[in-house]
Amino acid sequence: MDSMKSVIGKMRADFVRVAEVRKERGDWSEADQAEIGEAIKAAVAKGDPDMILSWAAWLADLSHAIAAWDLIVRGSVARMRAQARTEREAREAEQAQARAAR
């Protein structure tokens, strides 16, 4: 029973994260969130392990995809910023050399 409580706790956390991101992206409406939330609550209230685990797995997969995408984006942004900084520093060094040569 403790393991099911852990699954339900993780599922709830994943639901909050997924709902927030999906609504932000326009993938879910308020009605979608409410409908899915009610279906999950019903599965938990019935104590239906198959449905609970199915919802939990689905939400965990969506949450994982969101986290992976966030990491990819953060990595890309970090590389772009590093490249921009390197290029700016090179330009500034060239400008300093040009001023010194005058």
C-alpha positions, 0 to 999 in steps of 0.5 A: 500500500505504501508503494501505491501511495508513492505512485499516487504522490508522484502522479499528482506531482506529474499531473500538476507539471504536465497540466501547467505546461500543456495549458501554457502550450495550448495543448490542454484547455481548462476543461481537458485538465478538469476531465483528466483530473476527475478521471484520475480522482475516480481511479484513485477513489476506486482503488483501481491499481490498473487505472492508477498505474496507467494514468501514472505511467502516462503522466510520468512519460509526459513529464519526462518529455517536458523535462528532457525538452527543457534540458535540451533548450537550456543546453542550446541557449547556454551554447548560443550565449557562450558563442555570442560571448566568444564572438563579442570578446573577439570583436572587442579585442580586434577593436582594441588592437585597431585603436592601439595601432593608430 
